[in-house]
Structure formats: structure tokens, C-alpha cells
């Protein structure tokens, strides 16, 4: 029997689910005594101005030990890479770095800084976790060395606390992206300089809340699982000394329900049907001709968590009825046939019981075997396309929790990264009867974009390859230009890409410090575009507000500044390129799920909200909306 296994996340793009309970923050594991209450954050921030602690050699030694541990992990990883790993080690001057860390004499800070710059060169591969850990540990070590016996550090600390206090006061009243960025920068400074640990812990506890939610109804989950079964298979068995062979036709239906589970996503898969078989049995001198009908039910539970998919052993129940149509002696002896008939009638009830147990065993075996194959494929796709690449690049969410209730499959996610804020509070309410509900805070996109792109060069061909791999095709908007010269962007180290959700619309800004068109290099430009969400007779659509803005980072529109010829060239090129992506308007035409989940039909957006940093989209099945209209 073909038993499809739920791979809901692959079908739904790993969207997060709305958890309608209180949400744990990153710092939730800390004891309440070690966290400053939210109402006292601002006074505590002001008071921290006098809490500066001069760093000493103990701090240096701790930073050095952290760097040595990260360096050891990188060297072990490079050993596995063979010649390529050796080349990386030579380029990064790891032997010199080890010598500096192990030496007893004065540290050559200039050499440390040069080595650190190599980790920041932006070459493909340096974004992997082993390199990132060394780069960050080396940065902290250099900062600690520079802070010891440095009278300027106290002034820098006080300046950071003052700026943090001003931004925090505004942020607690009305969160903004700008203040979130200042607070995040301040937290990173305090962490790297080993200052105000309780304040840092408390800020994370209260201001780093989950920023990705979604909810998928049981009906949508089941749409990719439900399947009619009709298959014919040979059978062989032995019951009460009779060797049986035959052909069985199994017909039935596969369905599913979500099962309440507060720790993992739980989905119960059911089969209900019947198997009819024509059998020939051989027992001693006689041949037995019979048919049987087995009423079958089976159940298997699937679990989803952040590492992948698992399942319980299948459990089934069968009730078999056997009809004997003829018994023939192979030597034509009627006496033997009459004895065989009497014996068969006496043993029929026991034979049916044994046949039922054997049918259950076969059904369990087939379900478990096919489930194992399907889960292996699902886990492989999940690991290769999501878990491994995101983990290796330190992009995997700090929290990704799957749960189920009586009606929905849910996931709550937190994308923050080192020192960055996330959602400041609970998401807004939304249509609770939606088939799919998505709630994403702008911090999720901004934090992920920072960790993925800050200071790195992104090549058009690479982006096209990734898109094709994920989608199975290359969208028209992402295709190259007619001149055949590919683009590349070196993103800014701070806010490489930012998104804001406010006033029933959204704004996207890309910050490039260098652009490449073929072999030609162009100067820094920021590209911004703003949209409003409006509802039309055709449905929701995003309408661009004005033209695409392309200006240098320090340019102030309307100030009378003039762009030189070089910047005019790149401005026109970028306007042309991004006009393919950021069209004057685009309609929310609906959502079609991939693979077997296409059976759910088209999903139409019935609610779109862009306010207070949150984007909320609710979809309902088009078929359901049509029925309501009728």
C-alpha cells in the first residue's frame, strides 16, 4: 500500500506558525532573579553609566581561550578538506596566528589586525560557521587587548550608555527600526567589552521575542496526505500448516488529523479499507481454493521538530473472513476430501484469527517500510536545503518550535543573531479561521539579511542558481539582461538590506558599497522602493509609491546636490535593472502549494496588514470562499 508521509514544511516553505500562548524570549532560560523587570529597564540603563569595569589580563586570557577553541575547530575542519583546506590555512595565516597566541612575548596587534582583515575579505566560503567563529573571536580578542589600560574606553562606554538610554526610551514608547539598530549596536559593544552583563541579559530577555509565526489548518495539512488506494499485490502465507499463495487487491483511503502536542508537531495518518484475495492453499494431499476479505484500519504518527521528521511504528487492525469454495485431493480420493472439509470447518475460526494477525503484520511492515523511505527523502531535502546550509552559515533560527493543537499545525520562530533585537511584543490579531496564517516581523528579515549579506559580494549567477534549485525554475524577474553582462553587489556592512512594515505598506532598501556590471566597477548606491497595500475588486495589491529611488549613501534628495557622471551612469543602470523587480504594482493573485499539496487548490489572501513592524497575511481556500458566496 502506498502510504504518503507528511512533509508539510517542505510544501509550505518552512513558514513559522502563530503560537497563541505567551512567547519565550531568547533570555527566557535565565532565572527571573537575574533579569531586570521590563518596567525598570530604563532606570537600570541610566544607572549603568556608573558601572564601568576596567578590563584586565583576566579578560584578555578569557578572550584568548575563546579564540583558541574556535581556531582549533577551524583547523580540524580544514584538515578534512585536504589541499583546499591547506590553501585556506595559508591564506588566513593560521600558523602565524597560533604562534602569536601561544607565544610568551608581547602581542603584535598590527599582525592580528591584518589577519582579521583576511577573514573579512568577503570571499565565498568565509561565511561558513568555522570561519565566522574565528573571525568573531579574533575581533573580540583584539578589542579586549585594546581596552586594557586604555583610558578612552570609559568615555566610549559612557557614550554608548547615553545613546542606548535615549534610544531605549523612544523604543519602549514606539518601536522603530532606527532605534532597534542603535540598541542592537549598543548590546554588541557591551558584550564585546564585557560590560553591564545583567543589563544586556535583561534587554535580550524583554526585547528579543519571536518574530516569525504562521498557522496551517488541519485541512491544508491533510490535502497533501489524503489519497485513494487501489493496488494489487501477491501474497504468500502459512496458516495451520497450509501453504497459501494468491493475489490480493487492497482498496481504501488515506487521511490524517493533527494531534495536540505542545512539544512537537504531531500528525496522525490513517488508512481505512479492505483487501480481497483469491487464494490457493496446499496442505498434505489436498489443495484448498478460497477467497478472503480483510477489513483493514491502520494508524501511524508523525512528528516534526527543528531537526527534521520522525514517526512511530504503525499499528493496524484486521478482521478477516474466509470462504472455502473447493477442496480437491491431488489423487482424486473423495474420502480424503471429506475429511479435509470437516477439518477445515472446525479450524475456520482459528484460521480467520491467524489470517487477521498476519494481515496486520503485513500492513504494519508495508507502512513502516514506505514511511521510512519517505521520511528519509523528506529529511534529506530538509537537511540539504535548509538545516545544513543555514546552520553552517550561522543563519539557523535561534528558536524554531513546532506544535499542534486540535485544529492547526504551528511553528514559532526567532531570527535574531548576535546582539540583535527581534520583535518587541506580541504580533497583532488576525483571521483565526484562515487556512494559512503568516505573521512576520520586519526584524526577522532584517536580521537574516544582515547575517547573510553584510559586507559580502553577491553574484547574480549564484542567486539565479539558488532560485532555480529552490523553485525548480528561474522567475522572469530574475533573468539576466540582454547585454549578457551579469551583476554583482558588495553589500554594506551595516543594514545591507532593510525592510519596514508601517502605515499599511512596506519599504525596502538595498545598500551596496560597490556594484559590478560585467567587468565594470561602480560606486556605492542605495536602492529604495515603497509600496502601499490596497484592496481592489481584483483583490489585494501592492502599489508602488513614486519611482524607485537610487542615490549615494550620503546624498540628500532636494538638497541641491549634483551627481557626477560616474554616479549618473550607475544610477540609470540600477533603475533599469530594478524596474524589472519592483513593478509599479502587483496583485496578490493567490497561493498554490507545491507537490501533493496542490490538491488544496488555490489559496486567496483575505487579509493583509502592514503596521507597527508586522506583516500579517491570511489565506483561505478559493473553494471555501466560493461556497460562502453562494
N, C-alpha and C positions, 0 to 999 in steps of 0.2 A: 504494500500500500504506500503510495506516495504521500509523505507527511511533511508539508511545508512548515518551516520553523520561522518564528517571528524575528525579523531583523529590522525592527521599527526605526532604529536610529539611522541606519543607512538610508532607509526610504525617506526619512524626514529631515535629512541634512543635519542631524545632531542638534536640533534646536533644544533649548532649555525649556523646562516646564514650570508653570506657575505654582509655587508651593503656598497654599493658603493657610500657613501657620507662621508663627514668629520665625524669623530667619536668622541663623547663626552668622556672626561676622568672623573675619579671619582670626581675631583675637579671642574668640569665644572660649577657647580651651584654657585661657588664663583664669585664675581664680578671681572672684569678684573683689576680694580684698586688694588685689594688685592692680585694679583698674579704677581710674578716677571716674566718678559718675558723670554722665553727659552734661548735667546742669552745672558742673563745676569745672568743665574743660577750659573755659575762657579765663576764669581766675587763676587756674593752675598754670595756664600758658603765660600769663603775666608774671606770676611768681617765679617761673623757671628762669627768668632773666638773671637772677642772682645765684643760680645753681650751677654755674660753670665749674667744671672739674678739669684742672690741668692734666694733660696726658703725660705718662711717664714710660719708663722702659718696660714695665709690665704690659702695657698696652701694645708696645712695639712687638714684644715677644709673642703675644697672642695673635696679632696680625700676621707675623711671620709664620707661626704654626699653621694658621688657616691657609696661607699661601702655599706652604709646603705640602699640605694634604691635597689641595686642588692640583698642584703640579704633579704629584705622584699619580693621581687619577688620569691626568692627561698623558703622561709618559707611558702608562700601561696601555692606554687606548692606542697610542701611536705605534707601540711595539706590534700590536695586532695588525696594523695597516701596512707593515713591511716597508718597502722602499719609499712609498708615498708618505708614510708616517715619518720616516727619517728625514725626508725633504722638509716637512713641516717643522720638525725639531730644529733643523739647521736654520731655516728662515727666522724662526722665533727666538733663536739663540738660547735655547733651553739649558745648554751646558753652562753658558756664562751666568744665567740666572741662578742655577743651582749653586755654582761656585760663590756667587755673591751672598746667597742665603746661608751657606754653610761656613763661610769664612769668618775669622775672628776679628778682622780689622774693620776700619771704617767702611760704611756702605757708600758705593758710588751711585748717588742719586741720579746723576745725569744718564748713566748707562741704564738704570732701572726705567727711567722715563722713555728712553729710546726703545727699549724692549716693549714697554707698554704700548707705545705708538704702533708697533707692528701688529699687536693684537687688534688694534682699531683700524687697520688698513682697509677693511671692507671687502676683502676677497671672499669668494664663495667658499664656504666651509667654516669660516671663523665664527659663524652664527651658531655652531653646534655647542651643546652644553659644556663639553670638556674644555673648549677654548674660552667660553664665556665665564666659567667658574674661575679660571686662572686670571683672565682679564680683570674681573671684578675684585678678586682677592688682591691682585697686584696693585690696582688702583687704591684700595683701602690701605695697603701696606705703605705705599708712597705717601698718602695723605697723613697717616699716623706718624711716619718719620718726620714729615714737615711740620707737624703740630707740636712735637715735643720741644719744650723750651722756646716756643715761638710766641712772643708777647702779642702779636697781631691776631692770634686765634681767638682770644677772649672777645675782642671787638667784633670779629666776624660772627661769633656765636650770638652776641647780644643783638647784632643787626638782624640775624636770621630770626631770632625770637620775636623781635619787634615786628618784622614783616609777617611772620606767622600769626601773631596775635591780631594784627589788622585784618588779614585775610580770613582768619577763623571767625572773627566777629561778624563779618559780612556773610560768610558761608553758612553759618548757623541760622541766619535770618532768611537768606535767599541763596541757595547754592548756584554757583556759576562755574563754567569751565575754567575761566581765568583764575579764580581763587582756588579751585581744586588743584590746578597746576602749581601754584605757589605753595600750597600746603604740602603737596607731594614732594616738591623740591626741598622743602624745609625738613621733612621727615627723613629724606635720604641724607641730607647734610648731618642731621643729628645722629643717625645710625652710623654713618661713616666716621664721625668724630667721637663716637662713644659718649654722647651727652644725653641727659634727660631721658633715661630708658623708660621710666614709668609713664611719662607724658607721651612718648612715642607709642608705647603699647596701648595706651588709652585712646589715642587718636585713631589707631587702626581698628580698635575694638568697636568704636562708635561710628566711624565714617567709612569703613570698608565693608559694606553689606553686599549681598549677592546682586548681580547686575544683569543676569540673563535668566529668563523664565519662559516656559511655554507649557502648553497643556494639549494633549491629544486624546480625543474621546475614544471610548471603547469601540464604537462603531468604525472609526477610521482604522484603529489598530487591527480590528478583525477583518477589514476589507481585503487586506493582503494575505490573510490566512485562510479565509473561507474558500472551500474548494470541493467540488463534487468528485467522488472517487468511483471509478469503474475500471477494474483491471482483472485480468485472468492470469493465474499462476498455477504451476504444477504443485502437487503436494505428495509427500511420502510420509507414512506413519506406521506405527505398530501398536495395535490395541488388543490386549488379551491374547497375544500370540498370533494375531492376524496381521500379515504384512499388507499394507494398503497403499495403493497409488491411484492418482486421479488428477482431475483438473478442477480448480475452484475459481468461481467468479465472485469477486467482492465488490459490492456497491454500497455507497453510503455518502456521508457528508462530514467535512471537517469544519469546526467552528472554534471560537475562542471567547474567553472573557478575561477581564483584568481582575486580579485578586488583590485585596487590600494588603499592603506591605509597607511599613514605614522605613525600612532599611534598604530595600532594593525594589526595582520594578519587577512585578510578578505577573505572568500571563499564563493562564491555563488553556491548553489546547485539547480539544475533544474530538473523538471520532465516534460516529454512531452509524451503524449499518448492518449488513448481513452478508454472509458468504454461503453460496450454494455450490455443492460439488457433486460430481459423478465419480464413483469410486469402484475399484476392483480390488478385492482382498483375497489373499491366499493363506489358507490355514490347513496344513496337512494335506489330505486327499481332496479337499473341496475348494471351489472358487466361489466367492461371495460377491454379488453385484448389488450395489446400494447407492442411495443418494442421501445427502445430509444438508441441513440448513442450520447455520450458526448465527444467532443474533449477537452482534458484537458491540461493545462500547469500550472506549479506551480514553485515558487521560494522561497528560504529560505536562509538567510545569516548567516554564522557562523563567530565568532570572536575568536581569540586566543591571550592570553596575559600571563604574567608570573604566574598569579594565576589560570589559567585554561581556560575553554571554555564557551561560551555563544552563544545565537542565537536570531535572530529577529523573530517576528510572521510570519508564512507562508502567502504568497499572491498567489492566484491562479485565473485562468480564465477558464470558461467552456462555451461551445456553444453546446446546446442540441437540437437534432431533435427527435420528437416523431412520431411514426407511429402507428395509431389505426387500429387494424385488425378486431375487432369484439366488438359489444356491445349487451349484452343479458339482457332481462328483466327476473328477477328471477321468475316471474309468467307467462312468455310466452306471454306478451302483446306486439304486434307488434307496436301499436300506441306509447307506451312509448319508445320503442327502436328508432322509427323515430325521436321523439322529442329529445332524448338523443344524437343522431348523429348530428342533426342540432346545438344543444348547444355545443357539443364538437368541431365542426368545427369552430364555432365563437370564442371559447376560446383557440384554439390550440396555437396561437402565444403567448398569455399571459402565458399559461401553460408551454411552452418551456422556456420562460424567467425565470419563477419562478423555474423550474427544474434546469436551469443553475445555478441560485444563490444558490440553495440548494446543488447542486453538488460541488460548490466552498466551501461552508461551511464545507461539509463532508471532502473534500480533505485537507482543512486547518487544521481541527481538527485532522485528522489522522497524518498529517505531524508533527504538533506541539507535539502531544502526543508521537509519536515514537521518535521524536528528543529529547524531554525531557528525555525519558528513556535512550537513547543512550548517551546524554551529561552527565547524572548523572553517568553512568557507567564509561565514559571517565574521568570525573573529579575525581571520587573516585580512579581510578587507578593512575591518575596523582598525586593526593594529597598523597596517601598512599605509592607510590613507589618512589616519587621524592620530591615533595614540602615539606611535613611534615618532613620526616627524615632528609632532608638537612637543613631545617630551624631550627629544634630542635638541630642540631649539629653545627650550625653556618657555614654551608658549602654552603648555597644557594648563587648563584652568586650575586655580588653587583648590577649587571645590567643584565637583560635578556629581551630584547625588540624584539617583533615580528612585522614585517611589510610585506606588499605585494606590488608588482608593477604589470605592465602589464603581466609579464611572470612568476614571481617566488614568492614563499613563502620564507621569510627571517627572520633570528634571529641574533641579535648581543649580545654577552655575555661578561661579565667581571668577572673573578675569581681572586680576589686579596687577600682579608683578611686584617687583621690589620697590617698596616705598610709595606706591601709587594709591590714590583713593579709588573707591568704586562708587556704588550707589549710596547716597546719604540716608535713604529711608526706603520704606515700602513702596512698591510700584502702585500706580493708580488702579482703580477697579475697572473691570471690563465685562463684556458679554459672557456670562458664565455658561450660556448654552451653546457656545461656539464649538464647532467640531475640531478646530485647531486654534489655539490662542498663543500669541507670541508677545512677550514683553522684554524689551531690551533697553538698557540704559546706555546713554552715549559713552559713559566711561568704559564699557566693555569693548566697544570698537576702538576708542582712542588708546586704551591700554594695550590691546593686542597689536594695533598698528605701530605703537612706539616700540614694543619689544621685537616686532618682526622687521621693521624698516628703518629705524633710527640710525642715521649715518651710513646706511648701506646703499649700494648701487643695484638697481633692479633693471633687468634687461627684458625688453618686450618679448623676445623669443621664449624666455623662461616662463613668463606669465602666460603666454599662449599655450605652452606645453602643459602647464599645471591645469589650466582651464579645460583643455581638451581631455585630459586624464580624468578630471572630476565629473565633467558634464557629458563626455562622450562625443562632443562636437565643439567647434570654436564659434562662439557668437559673432554675428556680423560686426558688432561694435568693436570687437577686439582684434579684428583682422588688420594687417599692416596696410600702409599707404601704397599708392600706385607707384611711387618712385622706387620702392623696394628698399629704402634705407630705414633700418629698424631704429626704434627709440630706446634710450636708456635714461634713467633718472637716478641721481645720487640724492637721497633724501636728507633733510636736515636732521641734526642730532636731537633736536627738541621739537616736539609736536610734528613729526613728519607728515602725518595725516590726522586731521581732526574733524569731528562731526558734532554738531549741536542740534538738539531737538527742542524747539521752542516756538510759541506763537502759531501753532497749527502748521508748522513747516520744519524744514531742516536746512542746514548749511554745511557744505563740505569744503574743506581747504586742503590742498596738497602743497607741501613746501619742499621745493627742490633747490639744492645749493649748486648743482650742475646738471645740465641736460646734454645729451648726446643724440645727434641725428646722423646716423651713419658714422663717419669718422670726425664729423664736426662737433666741437665742444662749444656750449653756450652757457651764459652766466645764470646766476640764481634768479628764480621767479617763483612767486606764489600763485596758485590757480585756485580760485574760489567760485562757488556757484550756490545760489539759494533757491529753494522751491517752497511753494505753498501747497498744502493738501486741500483740494476742493472736491465737493461731491456734485457730480453732473448726472443727467439722465442715464448716461452710459455706465456710471459707477464712479468710484474714487479715482482721481488722477492727480499727479504732481505737476504743477505749473511753475515753470522757471520764472524767477523774479529778476527781470533785466537780463543783461548779457553776461557771459562768462567773464569774470574779472581775472586778468593776468597782469601782475605788477611785480616789480622787485620787492624784496622784503622790507626795505626802508622807504618805500615810495608811499606818499600820502596823496590819494586822489583829490583833486580840487585845489591843491596847494600851489599850482603853477609850475611844478617840477616838469622837466622835459626829459624824455628818454632818448639816449643816444642811439645811433643807427644799429649798433650791435644788439641792443635790447629790443629795439623795434622789430628786428628780424625774428628773434626767438618768440616774442610776444605773438606775432602773426602766425608762426608755425604752431604754437601751443593752442591758440584759439581755434585753428583749423582742426587739429587732432582731437581736442576735447569736445568739439561740437558734435562729433560722432557719438560720444558717450553721454554728454549732458544735453539731450534734446530739449526743445522748447517746452514740451510736455509729454508725459507718458501716462497711459491708462493702466490701472490695476486690473488687468484682464482676467485674473484668476490664477489659481494654482493647480497644477496637475502633478501628482506624486509619481515617482519613478517606479519601475519594476512592477511587481504584482499589485502594488498599491494604486495603480491606475484604475483598478476596479472601483475605487471610491468615487470616481467621477470628478468632475471639475469642482473646485472649491472657490467660492466667491467671497471677496472681502466685504464684510458687513459693518466693520468698524475700523477706522484708522485714527489714531490720536498721536500728535507730536507736541508734547508740552512738558515743561519742567524737567527736561533732560531725558524723558522716556518716549520711546516709540512703542505703541501698542497696536497690534493688528489681530483682528478676529476674522476667521473664515468659517463659512458654513457650506455644506454641500449644495450644489446648484439644484439637485433633485428635490431636496427638502424645501428650498425656497420656492420652487415651482408649485409644490403641493400646498404650501401655505397660501400662495397667491390664488390658487384655485379655490 
